Amino acid sequence: MSRRIAWRRMLGPSLSRRIGLALLATLMLVGLEILAWNYLEYRRDMAVDPGVREIVVNITAHLQRTPAMNRAVSLRVLIDDANQWRRAQPDRWKGELAVLWLAPDGQVLYESHPHWRAALLAQTPGRDDHMIEGRPHWAYRQDSAVGSVRVAEPVRGPEAMLRKVAHQLGFYLPIAFPVVLLPLWLALHRGLRPLRELVQRLSQRDAQDLGPLDVHLPQSELQPLGQAFDAMLGRLRLQRERERRFVQEAAHELRTPLAVIAAQAHVLRQAETEAEREQAARALEGAVTRAAHLSQQLLTLASVESVHTTSDRNTDLAEQTRAQLAELLPLAEARRISLALEAPDQLPSRISPTLWGSLLGNLVGNALRYCPEGSRIEVRLSEQAEGLCLQVADDGPGIAEADRQRVFERFWRSDQTGASGSGLGLAIVRQVVHSLGGTVAIGSGLDGRGVAFSVSGLAPQGD
């Protein structure tokens, strides 16, 4: 098992291995580039001057330096030695030189290959190409005072040259690889030292410690990493603090209805008359209802952050709004509250139906709870360039200017209203609007009375 883990570590992703492979690939590309450059240079040189001209010039110079009576013998020795050397060389030099030397009057003074005489006799002054015995040859002719020297040399392909260059690269590149890799590896190892220190500090850190890392990262490339860690830890600190306050506030709010339930249960058990039992049962039922409502609101507030803000398909929010208001209509009619809706026939959107239902239900439910009998509530739904807009306005008691900044706090309730509530409805509204990227504002309600909650800039409409 340990051997398998060691192999996984060895074969897993690694910056050092990646740099080594990148360097190896770079050297291979350099080698290919050298081969390509040599090939192109060879083709260019062979097209301009394959070297046969230089051979002819050297032979002519040799003849001019040699006494006339010894020229033929000296030339024979020279060409025999040259061809013997060529036969001993690799493939690049395979193929003998064919030399024909004519006197100024046309007499043959020397020929290395008598059966090639016809091809060489046809050679014009300068360079030319011939097919001799089915093989291409470079040929050159130069006329001078010592006579006419004509040479034919087999055409050499680039294969031998490429093999020679590849052989040299195969020798030098393996030597260059560790020489170049070592300083790169040392630089990488030293450069990642602050990162290893950061990992060590994080691994030794207590799970409850969300304070800043306070680590020095000198490299500019690593500094954003440390800043990102500190920013993340800061967000976690705020989140944990919010959760701690939320738990404390929730426990405090649940304590009252639970105490009422316990007290009424005791009264119900001790009641002696039917009227006392009926009164205690109604009080117990009311306390249970309030506790259940508070628990549901707590669950809703906790789940808002985990719900996806968008749906996989379009939802008609106008139709959902009409259906949701229809469910609340009996409650409004029981208190003689007028509930009206102004919305387009259809309003497709990818906003999560769950979040939209929570937003609408809490705004309208809040209005129904605090408006007196005979009030009016109007719901307006529209689409604007910046996104969806929702407004819930009433002509109820309204909210004092001094309290408008606090109504979105958890468990906050105004002392001026006689209605009971969990104090979480508008906190849920604020959280939903924030999740959907919108804003919520408080203004005057219908006919200058009451209050209006205006939500705007929600997620873009669907197609």
C-alpha positions as CSV (number, residue, x, y, z in Angstrom):
1,M,0.0,0.0,0.0
2,S,2.8,2.4,0.9
3,R,4.6,1.5,-2.3
4,R,1.4,2.4,-4.3
5,I,1.1,5.7,-2.5
6,A,4.8,6.4,-3.3
7,W,4.2,5.7,-7.0
8,R,1.2,7.9,-7.0
9,R,3.2,10.8,-5.5
10,M,6.0,10.2,-8.0
11,L,3.6,10.1,-11.0
12,G,1.3,12.8,-9.8
13,P,1.3,16.5,-10.9
14,S,4.5,18.3,-10.1
15,L,5.9,21.6,-11.0
16,S,9.5,20.3,-11.0
17,R,8.5,17.5,-13.4
18,R,6.6,19.9,-15.5
19,I,9.6,22.2,-15.8
20,G,11.8,19.2,-16.6
21,L,9.5,18.0,-19.4
22,A,9.1,21.5,-20.7
23,L,12.9,21.9,-20.8
24,L,13.2,18.5,-22.6
25,A,10.6,19.5,-25.1
26,T,12.4,22.8,-25.6
27,L,15.7,21.1,-26.3
28,M,14.0,18.7,-28.7
29,L,12.4,21.6,-30.5
30,V,15.8,23.3,-30.7
31,G,17.3,20.2,-32.1
32,L,14.6,19.9,-34.7
33,E,15.1,23.6,-35.6
34,I,18.9,23.0,-36.0
35,L,18.2,20.0,-38.3
36,A,15.7,22.1,-40.3
37,W,18.1,25.0,-40.6
38,N,21.0,22.7,-41.7
39,Y,18.7,21.0,-44.2
40,L,17.6,24.4,-45.7
41,E,21.2,25.6,-45.8
42,Y,22.4,22.4,-47.5
43,R,19.7,22.7,-50.1
44,R,20.6,26.3,-50.7
45,D,24.3,25.6,-50.9
46,M,23.9,22.7,-53.2
47,A,21.6,24.7,-55.5
48,V,24.2,27.5,-55.8
49,D,27.5,25.7,-55.6
50,P,27.6,21.9,-54.7
51,G,31.5,22.0,-54.5
52,V,32.4,20.4,-57.8
53,R,33.6,23.8,-59.1
54,E,36.1,24.0,-56.2
55,I,37.4,20.5,-57.1
56,V,38.0,21.6,-60.7
57,V,39.7,24.8,-59.6
58,N,42.0,22.9,-57.2
59,I,42.9,20.3,-59.9
60,T,43.7,23.1,-62.4
61,A,45.9,24.8,-59.8
62,H,47.7,21.5,-59.1
63,L,48.4,21.0,-62.8
64,Q,49.8,24.5,-63.2
65,R,52.2,23.9,-60.3
66,T,53.4,20.5,-61.6
67,P,56.0,20.2,-64.3
68,A,54.5,19.3,-67.7
69,M,56.2,15.9,-67.9
70,N,54.8,14.8,-64.5
71,R,51.3,16.2,-64.7
72,A,49.5,13.1,-65.9
73,V,51.1,10.8,-63.3
74,S,50.6,13.4,-60.6
75,L,47.0,13.8,-61.5
76,R,46.4,10.0,-61.5
77,V,47.9,9.7,-58.1
78,L,45.9,12.6,-56.8
79,I,42.5,11.3,-58.1
80,D,43.2,7.7,-57.0
81,D,43.9,8.9,-53.5
82,A,40.8,11.1,-53.5
83,N,38.6,8.2,-54.7
84,Q,40.1,5.8,-52.2
85,W,39.4,8.3,-49.4
86,R,35.9,8.8,-50.6
87,R,35.2,5.0,-50.7
88,A,36.3,4.8,-47.1
89,Q,33.9,7.6,-45.9
90,P,30.3,7.3,-44.8
91,D,27.4,7.3,-47.2
92,R,27.6,11.1,-47.7
93,W,30.8,10.6,-49.8
94,K,30.0,7.4,-51.6
95,G,30.6,7.7,-55.3
96,E,33.9,8.3,-57.1
97,L,35.0,11.4,-58.9
98,A,35.1,11.1,-62.7
99,V,37.9,13.3,-64.1
100,L,38.8,14.0,-67.7
101,W,41.8,16.2,-68.7
102,L,42.1,17.3,-72.3
103,A,45.0,19.1,-73.9
104,P,44.3,22.5,-75.6
105,D,44.2,20.6,-78.9
106,G,41.6,18.1,-77.6
107,Q,43.9,15.2,-76.9
108,V,43.0,13.1,-73.9
109,L,45.8,13.5,-71.4
110,Y,44.1,11.7,-68.4
111,E,40.7,10.1,-67.7
112,S,39.8,8.2,-64.5
113,H,36.7,6.5,-66.0
114,P,37.0,5.8,-69.7
115,H,33.4,4.7,-70.0
116,W,32.2,8.1,-68.8
117,R,34.2,9.9,-71.6
118,A,31.1,10.6,-73.7
119,A,29.3,12.4,-70.9
120,L,32.3,14.5,-69.9
121,L,33.1,15.4,-73.5
122,A,29.6,16.8,-73.8
123,Q,30.1,19.1,-70.8
124,T,30.1,22.8,-71.7
125,P,32.2,25.4,-69.8
126,G,30.8,26.0,-66.3
127,R,28.4,23.9,-64.2
128,D,25.9,21.4,-65.5
129,D,24.0,18.3,-64.3
130,H,24.3,14.9,-65.9
131,M,22.7,11.5,-65.6
132,I,25.6,9.0,-65.7
133,E,24.7,5.3,-65.5
134,G,21.3,6.2,-64.1
135,R,22.6,8.4,-61.2
136,P,22.5,12.2,-61.1
137,H,25.9,13.9,-61.1
138,W,27.2,17.5,-60.7
139,A,29.6,18.4,-63.5
140,Y,31.9,21.3,-64.0
141,R,34.3,22.3,-66.8
142,Q,37.2,24.8,-66.7
143,D,39.5,25.6,-69.6
144,S,42.9,27.1,-69.0
145,A,46.4,27.1,-70.5
146,V,47.1,23.6,-69.2
147,G,44.0,22.3,-70.9
148,S,40.4,21.5,-70.2
149,V,39.6,19.9,-66.8
150,R,36.2,18.3,-66.4
151,V,34.9,16.6,-63.3
152,A,31.7,14.8,-62.5
153,E,30.7,14.1,-58.8
154,P,27.7,12.0,-57.7
155,V,24.9,14.2,-56.2
156,R,24.8,13.9,-52.5
157,G,21.4,13.9,-50.8
158,P,20.7,15.5,-47.4
159,E,20.3,12.2,-45.5
160,A,23.9,11.8,-44.6
161,M,24.2,15.4,-43.5
162,L,21.1,15.1,-41.4
163,R,22.4,11.9,-39.8
164,K,25.7,13.6,-38.9
165,V,24.0,16.6,-37.4
166,A,21.5,14.4,-35.5
167,H,24.5,12.4,-34.2
168,Q,26.1,15.5,-32.9
169,L,22.9,16.7,-31.3
170,G,22.4,13.3,-29.7
171,F,25.8,13.8,-28.1
172,Y,25.5,17.4,-26.9
173,L,21.8,17.8,-26.0
174,P,22.0,15.1,-23.1
175,I,24.9,17.0,-21.8
176,A,23.1,20.4,-22.0
177,F,19.9,19.1,-20.4
178,P,21.2,18.7,-16.8
179,V,23.4,21.7,-17.1
180,V,20.3,23.9,-17.9
181,L,17.9,21.9,-15.7
182,L,19.9,22.2,-12.5
183,P,19.8,26.0,-12.1
184,L,16.1,26.0,-13.0
185,W,15.3,23.4,-10.4
186,L,17.3,25.2,-7.8
187,A,15.5,28.5,-8.6
188,L,12.2,26.7,-8.5
189,H,13.0,25.0,-5.2
190,R,14.2,28.2,-3.6
191,G,11.3,30.2,-5.0
192,L,8.7,27.8,-3.6
193,R,10.2,27.8,-0.1
194,P,7.7,30.5,1.1
195,L,4.9,28.4,-0.3
196,R,6.1,25.4,1.7
197,E,6.3,27.5,4.8
198,L,2.7,28.7,4.1
199,V,1.5,25.1,3.8
200,Q,3.3,24.1,7.0
201,R,1.8,27.0,8.9
202,L,-1.7,26.1,7.6
203,S,-1.3,22.5,8.6
204,Q,-0.2,23.4,12.1
205,R,-2.9,25.9,12.5
206,D,-5.8,25.2,14.9
207,A,-9.1,24.6,13.3
208,Q,-10.7,27.3,15.4
209,D,-8.1,29.9,14.5
210,L,-9.4,32.1,11.7
211,G,-7.0,35.0,12.3
212,P,-4.8,36.4,9.6
213,L,-1.9,34.2,8.5
214,D,0.7,36.9,9.0
215,V,3.1,35.2,6.6
216,H,5.7,37.0,4.5
217,L,5.7,36.1,0.8
218,P,8.4,38.2,-0.9
219,Q,7.6,37.0,-4.5
220,S,5.0,39.2,-6.2
221,E,3.5,36.0,-7.8
222,L,2.8,34.5,-4.3
223,Q,1.6,37.7,-2.6
224,P,-2.0,37.4,-4.1
225,L,-2.2,33.9,-2.7
226,G,-1.5,35.1,0.8
227,Q,-3.9,38.0,0.4
228,A,-6.6,35.7,-0.9
229,F,-6.1,33.4,2.1
230,D,-6.4,36.3,4.5
231,A,-9.5,37.6,2.7
232,M,-11.1,34.2,2.9
233,L,-10.3,33.8,6.6
234,G,-11.8,37.3,7.1
235,R,-15.0,36.2,5.4
236,L,-15.0,33.0,7.5
237,R,-14.6,35.1,10.7
238,L,-17.6,37.3,9.7
239,Q,-19.6,34.2,8.8
240,R,-18.9,32.5,12.0
241,E,-19.7,35.6,14.0
242,R,-23.0,36.0,12.1
243,E,-23.8,32.3,12.8
244,R,-23.0,32.7,16.5
245,R,-25.2,35.7,16.8
246,F,-27.9,34.0,14.8
247,V,-27.9,31.0,17.1
248,Q,-27.9,33.2,20.2
249,E,-30.8,35.3,18.9
250,A,-32.7,32.2,17.7
251,A,-32.3,30.5,21.1
252,H,-33.5,33.8,22.8
253,E,-36.5,34.1,20.6
254,L,-37.5,30.4,20.9
255,R,-37.2,30.6,24.7
256,T,-40.4,32.8,25.1
257,P,-42.8,30.6,23.1
258,L,-41.4,27.4,24.7
259,A,-41.8,28.9,28.1
260,V,-45.4,29.8,27.3
261,I,-46.0,26.3,26.0
262,A,-44.6,24.8,29.2
263,A,-46.7,27.2,31.4
264,Q,-49.9,26.6,29.5
265,A,-49.3,22.8,29.6
266,H,-49.0,23.1,33.4
267,V,-52.2,25.2,33.6
268,L,-54.0,22.7,31.4
269,R,-53.0,19.9,33.6
270,Q,-54.1,21.7,36.8
271,A,-57.3,23.2,35.4
272,E,-60.4,22.1,37.3
273,T,-63.2,23.4,35.1
274,E,-63.9,23.0,31.4
275,A,-63.6,26.8,30.8
276,E,-60.2,26.9,32.4
277,R,-59.1,23.9,30.2
278,E,-60.5,25.6,27.1
279,Q,-58.7,28.8,27.8
280,A,-55.4,27.0,28.5
281,A,-55.7,24.9,25.3
282,R,-56.3,28.0,23.2
283,A,-53.2,29.7,24.7
284,L,-51.2,26.5,24.3
285,E,-52.3,26.3,20.6
286,G,-51.3,29.9,20.0
287,A,-47.9,29.4,21.6
288,V,-47.3,26.3,19.5
289,T,-48.4,28.2,16.3
290,R,-46.0,31.0,17.1
291,A,-43.1,28.6,17.8
292,A,-43.8,26.6,14.6
293,H,-43.9,29.9,12.6
294,L,-40.7,31.0,14.1
295,S,-39.0,27.7,13.4
296,Q,-40.2,27.8,9.8
297,Q,-38.8,31.3,9.4
298,L,-35.5,30.2,10.9
299,L,-35.3,27.3,8.4
300,T,-36.2,29.6,5.5
301,L,-33.5,32.2,6.5
302,A,-30.9,29.4,6.9
303,S,-31.8,27.8,3.5
304,V,-31.8,31.0,1.4
305,E,-28.0,31.0,1.0
306,S,-28.0,27.3,-0.2
307,V,-30.7,27.7,-2.8
308,H,-29.6,28.2,-6.4
309,T,-30.5,31.7,-7.5
310,T,-31.4,30.5,-11.0
311,S,-33.5,27.7,-12.4
312,D,-32.6,25.3,-15.3
313,R,-35.7,26.5,-17.2
314,N,-37.9,29.6,-17.5
315,T,-40.6,30.1,-14.9
316,D,-43.6,32.4,-15.5
317,L,-43.2,34.7,-12.4
318,A,-46.5,36.5,-13.2
319,E,-48.4,33.2,-13.1
320,Q,-46.6,32.1,-9.9
321,T,-47.4,35.5,-8.3
322,R,-51.1,35.2,-9.2
323,A,-51.2,31.7,-7.7
324,Q,-49.4,32.7,-4.5
325,L,-51.7,35.7,-3.9
326,A,-54.7,33.5,-4.5
327,E,-53.6,31.4,-1.6
328,L,-53.4,34.5,0.6
329,L,-56.7,35.9,-0.5
330,P,-58.9,34.1,2.1
331,L,-56.7,35.6,4.9
332,A,-57.1,39.0,3.3
333,E,-60.9,38.6,2.9
334,A,-61.3,37.5,6.5
335,R,-59.9,40.9,7.6
336,R,-61.6,42.8,4.8
337,I,-58.3,43.8,3.2
338,S,-58.2,44.5,-0.5
339,L,-55.4,42.6,-2.3
340,A,-54.7,43.7,-5.8
341,L,-52.1,42.7,-8.4
342,E,-50.7,44.7,-11.4
343,A,-48.5,42.5,-13.6
344,P,-48.1,41.5,-17.2
345,D,-49.8,38.5,-18.6
346,Q,-46.5,36.6,-18.7
347,L,-43.1,37.3,-17.2
348,P,-40.6,34.4,-18.0
349,S,-37.5,34.4,-15.8
350,R,-34.8,32.0,-14.6
351,I,-35.1,33.3,-11.1
352,S,-35.5,30.4,-8.6
353,P,-39.2,29.8,-7.9
354,T,-38.3,29.0,-4.3
355,L,-36.5,32.3,-3.8
356,W,-39.3,34.3,-5.6
357,G,-42.0,32.6,-3.5
358,S,-40.1,33.4,-0.3
359,L,-39.6,37.1,-1.3
360,L,-43.2,37.6,-2.3
361,G,-44.7,35.6,0.6
362,N,-42.8,37.6,3.2
363,L,-43.5,41.0,1.8
364,V,-47.2,40.4,1.3
365,G,-47.4,38.4,4.6
366,N,-45.8,41.3,6.4
367,A,-48.4,43.7,5.0
368,L,-51.3,41.4,5.9
369,R,-50.0,41.0,9.4
370,Y,-49.6,44.7,10.3
371,C,-52.3,46.3,8.2
372,P,-55.6,46.9,10.1
373,E,-59.0,45.7,8.8
374,G,-60.3,47.5,5.7
375,S,-56.8,48.4,4.4
376,R,-55.5,48.0,0.8
377,I,-52.5,46.1,-0.4
378,E,-51.2,46.5,-4.0
379,V,-48.6,44.3,-5.6
380,R,-46.9,45.5,-8.8
381,L,-44.6,43.4,-10.9
382,S,-42.8,44.6,-14.0
383,E,-39.6,44.2,-16.0
384,Q,-37.1,47.0,-16.5
385,A,-33.8,47.3,-18.3
386,E,-31.9,46.7,-15.1
387,G,-34.0,43.6,-14.2
388,L,-37.2,42.6,-12.6
389,C,-39.0,44.9,-10.2
390,L,-41.5,44.1,-7.5
391,Q,-43.4,46.5,-5.3
392,V,-45.7,45.8,-2.4
393,A,-47.5,48.9,-1.1
394,D,-50.2,49.4,1.5
395,D,-52.1,52.1,3.4
396,G,-51.5,50.7,6.8
397,P,-49.8,52.3,9.8
398,G,-46.4,52.5,8.0
399,I,-43.0,52.5,9.4
400,A,-41.4,55.4,11.2
401,E,-38.4,57.1,9.5
402,A,-36.2,56.3,12.5
403,D,-37.1,52.5,12.3
404,R,-36.6,52.1,8.5
405,Q,-32.9,51.3,8.8
406,R,-33.6,48.5,11.4
407,V,-36.6,46.7,9.9
408,F,-34.3,44.3,8.0
409,E,-32.4,43.2,11.2
410,R,-33.1,39.8,12.5
411,F,-35.7,39.5,15.3
412,W,-36.4,43.3,15.2
413,R,-40.0,44.3,15.9
414,S,-41.5,47.7,16.3
415,D,-43.0,48.6,19.6
416,Q,-45.7,50.7,17.9
417,T,-47.4,47.7,16.3
418,G,-49.7,45.4,18.3
419,A,-49.3,42.5,15.9
420,S,-47.0,39.6,16.8
421,G,-44.4,38.2,14.4
422,S,-41.1,36.4,14.3
423,G,-39.1,39.5,13.3
424,L,-37.5,37.4,10.5
425,G,-39.7,38.2,7.5
426,L,-37.9,41.3,6.3
427,A,-34.5,39.8,7.1
428,I,-35.4,36.9,4.7
429,V,-36.4,39.5,2.1
430,R,-33.1,41.3,2.4
431,Q,-31.2,38.0,2.1
432,V,-33.1,36.9,-1.0
433,V,-32.7,40.3,-2.7
434,H,-29.0,40.2,-1.9
435,S,-28.7,36.7,-3.4
436,L,-30.5,37.8,-6.6
437,G,-28.2,40.8,-7.0
438,G,-30.9,43.4,-6.4
439,T,-31.7,46.2,-4.0
440,V,-34.7,46.9,-1.7
441,A,-35.9,50.3,-0.7
442,I,-38.6,51.6,1.7
443,G,-40.9,54.5,0.7
444,S,-44.4,55.9,1.3
445,G,-47.4,53.6,0.6
446,L,-50.7,54.2,-1.1
447,D,-52.1,57.7,-1.1
448,G,-49.1,58.9,1.0
449,R,-50.0,56.5,3.8
450,G,-48.6,53.2,4.9
451,V,-45.3,51.8,3.4
452,A,-44.1,50.5,0.1
453,F,-41.2,48.0,-0.3
454,S,-39.7,48.4,-3.8
455,V,-37.3,45.6,-5.0
456,S,-35.4,46.3,-8.2
457,G,-32.5,45.0,-10.3
458,L,-33.2,41.3,-9.7
459,A,-31.6,38.6,-11.9
460,P,-32.0,39.1,-15.7
461,Q,-35.2,37.9,-17.3
462,G,-35.2,34.6,-19.2
463,D,-35.5,34.2,-22.9
